[in-house]
Amino acid sequence: MRAMVYRGPYKVRVEEKDIPRIEHPNDAIVRVTGAAICGSDLHLYHGMMPDTRVGMTFGHEFVGEVHQVGPSVENLKVGDRVMVPFNVYRGSCYFCARGLYSNCHNVNPNATAVGGIYGYSHTTGGYDGGQAEFVRVPFADVGPGKIPEWMDQEDAVMLTDALPTGYFGAQLGDIEQGDTVVVFGAGPVGLYAAKSSWLMGAGRVIVIDHLEYRLEKAREFAPAETYNFNEYDDIVVEMKKATDHLGADVVIDAVGAEADGNLTQHITSSKFKLQGGSPVALNWAIDSVRKGGTVSVVGAYGPMFSAVKFGDAMNKGLTLRMNQCPVKRQWPRLFEHIQNGYLKPSDIITHRIPLEHIAEGYHIFSAKLDD
């Protein structure tokens, strides 16, 4: 098969690889028909994620058609259209029983926190991802779901990570009717978090970024008030002014370890394989929320050696909530919102790129070309 292959920082290309095979009776092999490049894939692309091995195939957002099933698979058959959550999970451990699919205890021998993730280095289990013609899907009776007949494939791709994660970010905020919600980051997850905040009763939604084309999309898609933090001496002060000098009720960090990074992060991370992860957005969130408010974190962070204002969070009496999204738990409600016309996930898609040109796709995304 043809697959995207990692060859080192800033080096990806399409190569021939063996089609994956059934390794366990509950595996399925899926022929991929659509996949996405996630903002967090850029951390891998930049060489900023530990134990990203040469030869790995990235991609944790994908949909496709069942090509082959193991002998114990009961819920899927060859030919089914499926959407696959980015979480690899078994469904039967202590954490899965509590709906914490992203923290499955049985799928990742290399970490005690996160479970398995497709195409996201050996720190998350070493599973090859879906930026390829075929992918092995373990625990096929648990993770994948059949794409509803009425759902468009491009909407389904967005439901494998970006939309559920944004929705989860708003969910973690425990938004109450009329709350003011501030979202840091106007990438796909931030856009979805802003949109979802309205669905949960927000009375006002503000989105902050420094890329004007993304802020324009936030005004159109969310729709939200927007602030470009480059236009202000101190964005935290501006947020206080905008909220009667109290702060927002809920702040969502949809940035995480900045995907563009700074020079020091790039130099040290390439050398020591550490994802630097400047906590600027997280500290802004802590400073911008009101006393007694909630900070929700769904931006992707790795090992972090910079100072987080934890003392300020404690003294302000903040509630901090965070996790990798348990994707499948969000699907039933999101299906309703899409069917009812409240959400059209594919509205944020701007570029459609054939697998053969995926290196150019990474370059366009990383260098922020073409808006």
C-alpha positions as CSV (number, residue, x, y, z in Angstrom):
1,M,0.0,0.0,0.0
2,R,0.9,3.7,-0.2
3,A,1.4,5.4,3.1
4,M,2.8,8.6,4.6
5,V,6.1,7.8,6.3
6,Y,8.1,9.9,8.8
7,R,11.7,10.3,7.9
8,G,12.8,12.9,10.5
9,P,11.8,16.5,11.5
10,Y,10.2,18.3,8.6
11,K,10.6,15.2,6.4
12,V,7.6,13.1,5.5
13,R,7.0,11.3,2.2
14,V,4.7,8.7,0.6
15,E,6.3,5.2,0.4
16,E,5.3,1.6,-0.2
17,K,4.5,-0.3,3.0
18,D,3.1,-3.8,3.6
19,I,-0.7,-3.7,4.0
20,P,-1.4,-4.3,7.7
21,R,-2.6,-7.7,8.7
22,I,-4.9,-9.1,11.3
23,E,-2.8,-9.6,14.5
24,H,-5.6,-10.3,17.0
25,P,-9.0,-12.0,16.5
26,N,-10.8,-8.7,17.3
27,D,-8.8,-6.6,14.7
28,A,-10.2,-5.1,11.6
29,I,-8.4,-3.8,8.5
30,V,-9.9,-0.6,7.2
31,R,-9.4,0.8,3.7
32,V,-9.0,4.6,4.4
33,T,-11.2,6.8,2.3
34,G,-10.6,10.1,4.1
35,A,-8.2,11.4,6.7
36,A,-7.1,14.7,8.2
37,I,-3.8,16.3,9.3
38,C,-4.3,17.4,12.9
39,G,-2.6,20.5,14.5
40,S,-1.1,18.1,17.0
41,D,0.5,16.1,14.1
42,L,2.6,19.2,13.6
43,H,4.4,18.5,16.9
44,L,5.4,15.1,15.4
45,Y,6.3,16.7,12.1
46,H,8.6,19.3,13.9
47,G,10.3,16.5,15.8
48,M,9.0,17.8,19.1
49,M,7.4,14.6,20.4
50,P,9.4,11.9,22.3
51,D,10.0,8.5,20.6
52,T,8.6,9.4,17.2
53,R,10.3,6.7,15.2
54,V,11.5,6.9,11.6
55,G,9.1,4.8,9.4
56,M,6.0,5.6,11.4
57,T,2.7,6.5,9.7
58,F,0.9,9.4,11.3
59,G,-2.8,10.1,11.3
60,H,-5.4,9.8,14.1
61,E,-8.4,11.2,12.3
62,F,-9.7,8.9,9.6
63,V,-12.7,7.1,8.1
64,G,-13.0,4.3,5.7
65,E,-14.5,1.0,4.6
66,V,-14.0,-2.3,6.4
67,H,-11.7,-4.4,4.2
68,Q,-11.2,-7.4,6.5
69,V,-12.3,-8.5,10.0
70,G,-10.8,-10.9,12.6
71,P,-12.7,-14.0,13.5
72,S,-14.1,-12.6,16.8
73,V,-15.4,-9.3,15.3
74,E,-19.2,-9.2,15.7
75,N,-20.3,-5.6,15.2
76,L,-18.6,-4.9,11.8
77,K,-18.6,-6.7,8.4
78,V,-16.6,-6.2,5.2
79,G,-17.9,-3.2,3.3
80,D,-19.2,-1.2,6.3
81,R,-18.4,2.5,6.3
82,V,-16.8,3.3,9.6
83,M,-15.5,6.3,11.5
84,V,-12.6,5.5,13.9
85,P,-12.1,7.6,17.1
86,F,-8.5,8.7,17.7
87,N,-8.5,6.7,21.0
88,V,-7.3,3.1,20.9
89,Y,-9.0,1.4,23.8
90,R,-10.2,-2.0,24.9
91,G,-13.4,-1.0,26.6
92,S,-13.1,-3.2,29.7
93,C,-10.6,-1.7,32.1
94,Y,-11.3,0.3,35.2
95,F,-11.1,3.6,33.2
96,C,-13.1,2.5,30.2
97,A,-15.8,1.3,32.5
98,R,-16.1,5.0,33.6
99,G,-16.1,6.4,30.1
100,L,-12.5,7.5,30.2
101,Y,-11.6,5.8,26.9
102,S,-8.6,8.1,26.3
103,N,-7.1,6.7,29.5
104,C,-7.5,3.0,28.8
105,H,-5.1,1.0,31.0
106,N,-4.6,-1.9,28.5
107,V,-3.4,-0.4,25.3
108,N,-0.2,1.5,25.9
109,P,2.7,0.0,27.8
110,N,4.8,3.2,27.5
111,A,2.7,5.6,29.6
112,T,0.7,5.7,32.8
113,A,-1.5,8.6,31.8
114,V,-2.7,8.5,28.2
115,G,-4.1,5.4,26.5
116,G,-3.4,4.5,22.9
117,I,-3.6,7.0,19.9
118,Y,-3.3,6.1,16.3
119,G,-0.2,7.4,14.5
120,Y,1.1,9.4,17.5
121,S,4.6,8.1,18.3
122,H,5.5,5.2,20.6
123,T,4.7,7.2,23.7
124,T,1.0,6.5,22.8
125,G,1.4,2.9,22.0
126,G,3.2,2.9,18.6
127,Y,0.1,2.3,16.5
128,D,0.4,3.2,12.8
129,G,-2.1,5.8,11.8
130,G,-4.6,6.4,9.0
131,Q,-2.7,8.7,6.6
132,A,-2.4,5.6,4.4
133,E,-4.5,3.4,2.1
134,F,-5.1,0.8,4.9
135,V,-4.8,0.8,8.7
136,R,-5.2,-1.9,11.4
137,V,-7.9,-1.1,13.9
138,P,-7.6,-3.1,17.1
139,F,-10.6,-3.8,19.3
140,A,-12.8,-3.4,16.3
141,D,-16.0,-4.2,18.3
142,V,-15.3,-1.3,20.7
143,G,-13.8,1.8,19.0
144,P,-15.1,2.2,15.4
145,G,-18.7,3.2,14.7
146,K,-20.7,2.8,11.5
147,I,-21.1,6.1,9.6
148,P,-24.9,6.8,9.6
149,E,-26.4,6.7,6.1
150,W,-27.4,10.3,6.2
151,M,-23.9,11.6,7.2
152,D,-21.4,13.0,4.7
153,Q,-17.9,11.5,4.8
154,E,-16.2,14.8,5.4
155,D,-18.4,15.5,8.4
156,A,-17.6,12.0,9.7
157,V,-13.8,12.7,9.5
158,M,-14.3,15.7,11.7
159,L,-16.1,13.5,14.3
160,T,-13.0,11.3,14.8
161,D,-11.2,14.0,16.9
162,A,-11.5,17.7,16.2
163,L,-15.3,18.3,16.7
164,P,-15.6,15.9,19.8
165,T,-12.6,17.5,21.3
166,G,-13.9,21.0,20.9
167,Y,-17.3,20.0,22.2
168,F,-15.6,18.2,25.1
169,G,-13.7,21.4,25.9
170,A,-17.0,23.3,26.3
171,Q,-18.4,20.4,28.2
172,L,-15.5,20.5,30.7
173,G,-16.3,24.2,31.3
174,D,-19.6,23.3,33.0
175,I,-21.1,26.3,31.1
176,E,-24.2,27.8,32.8
177,Q,-26.9,29.8,31.1
178,G,-25.6,33.2,30.2
179,D,-22.0,32.6,31.0
180,T,-19.2,34.5,29.2
181,V,-16.8,32.0,27.6
182,V,-13.3,32.9,26.2
183,V,-11.6,30.5,23.9
184,F,-7.9,30.7,23.3
185,G,-7.0,29.4,19.8
186,A,-9.0,29.7,16.6
187,G,-7.8,26.5,15.0
188,P,-10.4,23.7,14.3
189,V,-10.7,22.6,17.9
190,G,-11.1,26.2,19.1
191,L,-13.7,27.0,16.5
192,Y,-15.7,23.9,17.5
193,A,-15.3,24.8,21.2
194,A,-16.7,28.2,20.5
195,K,-19.6,26.9,18.5
196,S,-20.3,24.2,21.1
197,S,-20.4,26.8,23.9
198,W,-23.5,28.4,22.4
199,L,-25.1,24.9,22.4
200,M,-24.5,24.6,26.1
201,G,-26.1,28.0,27.0
202,A,-23.3,30.6,26.8
203,G,-24.5,34.1,26.7
204,R,-21.3,35.5,25.2
205,V,-18.4,33.8,23.3
206,I,-15.0,35.4,22.6
207,V,-12.2,33.8,20.6
208,I,-8.6,34.9,20.8
209,D,-5.8,34.2,18.3
210,H,-3.2,36.1,16.3
211,L,-4.0,34.9,12.8
212,E,-6.6,37.2,11.2
213,Y,-7.9,34.6,8.7
214,R,-8.7,32.3,11.6
215,L,-10.4,35.0,13.5
216,E,-12.5,35.8,10.5
217,K,-13.6,32.2,10.4
218,A,-14.5,32.4,14.1
219,R,-16.7,35.4,13.5
220,E,-18.4,33.6,10.6
221,F,-18.6,30.0,11.9
222,A,-19.0,30.2,15.7
223,P,-20.1,33.1,15.5
224,A,-18.0,34.8,18.2
225,E,-16.4,38.1,19.2
226,T,-12.8,38.1,18.3
227,Y,-9.5,39.6,19.6
228,N,-6.1,39.5,17.9
229,F,-3.7,39.4,20.8
230,N,-0.9,41.0,18.7
231,E,-3.0,44.2,18.7
232,Y,-2.9,44.7,22.4
233,D,-0.1,45.3,25.0
234,D,-1.7,42.7,27.3
235,I,-4.6,40.5,26.2
236,V,-5.4,39.6,29.8
237,V,-6.1,43.3,30.6
238,E,-8.3,43.5,27.6
239,M,-10.3,40.5,28.7
240,K,-10.8,42.1,32.1
241,K,-12.0,45.3,30.5
242,A,-14.4,43.3,28.3
243,T,-15.9,41.5,31.4
244,D,-16.6,44.3,33.8
245,H,-13.1,43.8,35.3
246,L,-14.2,40.4,36.7
247,G,-12.9,37.9,34.1
248,A,-14.7,35.3,32.1
249,D,-16.8,32.6,33.7
250,V,-15.2,29.9,31.6
251,V,-11.9,29.9,29.6
252,I,-11.0,27.1,27.2
253,D,-7.4,26.5,26.2
254,A,-7.5,25.1,22.7
255,V,-3.9,25.9,22.0
256,G,-1.7,23.6,24.0
257,A,2.0,23.4,23.1
258,E,2.1,25.9,20.3
259,A,2.4,24.1,17.0
260,D,4.7,26.7,15.5
261,G,7.0,26.7,18.5
262,N,9.8,29.1,19.2
263,L,13.4,28.8,18.2
264,T,14.5,27.5,21.6
265,Q,11.8,24.8,21.5
266,H,12.7,23.7,18.1
267,I,16.4,23.5,18.8
268,T,16.1,21.7,22.2
269,S,13.2,19.5,21.1
270,S,14.9,18.2,18.0
271,K,18.0,17.4,20.0
272,F,16.5,16.0,23.2
273,K,13.2,14.8,21.8
274,L,11.2,16.8,24.3
275,Q,8.0,18.6,23.4
276,G,8.8,22.1,24.8
277,G,5.3,23.3,25.1
278,S,5.3,27.0,26.2
279,P,2.4,27.5,28.7
280,V,1.6,31.0,27.5
281,A,-2.0,30.2,26.6
282,L,-2.6,28.3,29.8
283,N,-1.3,31.2,31.9
284,W,-3.4,33.6,30.0
285,A,-6.4,31.4,30.6
286,I,-5.7,31.3,34.4
287,D,-5.3,35.1,34.4
288,S,-8.4,35.8,32.2
289,V,-10.9,33.7,34.1
290,R,-12.8,35.2,37.1
291,K,-12.2,34.1,40.6
292,G,-14.1,30.8,41.2
293,G,-14.3,30.2,37.4
294,T,-13.4,27.2,35.4
295,V,-10.4,26.6,33.0
296,S,-10.9,23.8,30.5
297,V,-7.8,22.5,28.8
298,V,-8.1,20.4,25.6
299,G,-4.9,21.8,23.8
300,A,-2.3,19.1,23.5
301,Y,0.6,19.4,26.0
302,G,3.6,17.2,26.4
303,P,6.4,17.3,29.0
304,M,6.6,20.9,30.1
305,F,9.4,22.6,32.0
306,S,8.1,26.2,32.0
307,A,6.3,27.8,34.9
308,V,2.5,27.4,35.1
309,K,0.8,29.9,37.4
310,F,-0.5,27.2,39.6
311,G,-0.3,29.4,42.7
312,D,-2.6,32.0,41.0
313,A,-5.0,29.2,40.1
314,M,-5.2,28.0,43.7
315,N,-5.5,31.5,45.2
316,K,-8.3,32.4,42.7
317,G,-10.2,29.2,43.6
318,L,-10.3,28.0,40.1
319,T,-11.5,24.7,38.8
320,L,-9.1,23.2,36.3
321,R,-10.5,20.4,34.1
322,M,-8.6,18.7,31.3
323,N,-8.1,15.4,29.4
324,Q,-7.7,13.9,26.0
325,C,-11.3,13.6,24.6
326,P,-13.1,10.3,25.0
327,V,-14.4,10.6,21.4
328,K,-17.1,8.0,21.2
329,R,-18.8,9.3,24.4
330,Q,-19.6,12.6,22.5
331,W,-21.1,11.0,19.4
332,P,-24.8,10.5,20.3
333,R,-25.3,14.2,21.2
334,L,-23.2,15.5,18.3
335,F,-25.2,13.3,15.8
336,E,-28.4,15.0,17.1
337,H,-26.9,18.5,16.6
338,I,-25.8,17.7,13.1
339,Q,-29.1,16.1,12.1
340,N,-30.9,19.1,13.6
341,G,-28.8,21.5,11.5
342,Y,-27.0,23.2,14.4
343,L,-23.6,21.9,13.3
344,K,-22.0,21.3,9.9
345,P,-18.6,20.0,10.8
346,S,-17.1,20.1,7.3
347,D,-17.7,23.9,7.1
348,I,-14.2,24.5,8.4
349,I,-12.5,22.4,5.7
350,T,-10.5,24.5,3.2
351,H,-8.0,22.1,1.5
352,R,-8.5,18.6,0.0
353,I,-5.2,16.9,-0.8
354,P,-4.5,13.5,-2.4
355,L,-2.4,11.1,-0.3
356,E,0.4,11.4,-2.9
357,H,0.8,15.1,-2.0
358,I,0.7,14.8,1.7
359,A,4.2,16.2,2.2
360,E,2.9,19.4,0.5
361,G,-0.1,19.2,2.8
362,Y,2.1,19.2,5.9
363,H,4.1,22.1,4.5
364,I,1.0,24.2,3.8
365,F,-0.3,23.5,7.3
366,S,3.0,24.0,9.1
367,A,3.9,27.2,7.3
368,K,0.3,28.5,7.5
369,L,0.1,29.1,3.8
370,D,-3.2,29.7,1.8
371,D,-5.1,30.8,4.9
